[in-house]
Amino acid sequence: MLDTMSSVQDHRRLLGHTVWSIRKKAGMTQEDLAGKSGLSTVFISRVERGVESPSVDSLVKIAGALQVKVADLVAEK
């Protein structure tokens, strides 16, 4: 069970780093991304830090705001 939890946390951190990286490359602040996605700045921050696991609906909103596909956010690199 511990390995599964560690794996989930790793994936959450990877997703957060990917969102952060794409946002930075787009020249957006967390506030910009929050405004374009309709999500809160606090939520965006929590996702980027790997603290929060976004729902599919939230991932769709984030991807749309960043102008990428959801697959681009969750693909393992």
ABEGO torsion letter per residue (X at the ends): XAAAAAAAAAAAAAAAAAAAAAAAAAGBBAAAAAAAAGBBAAAAAAAAAGABBBBAAAAAAAAAAAGBBAAAAABBX
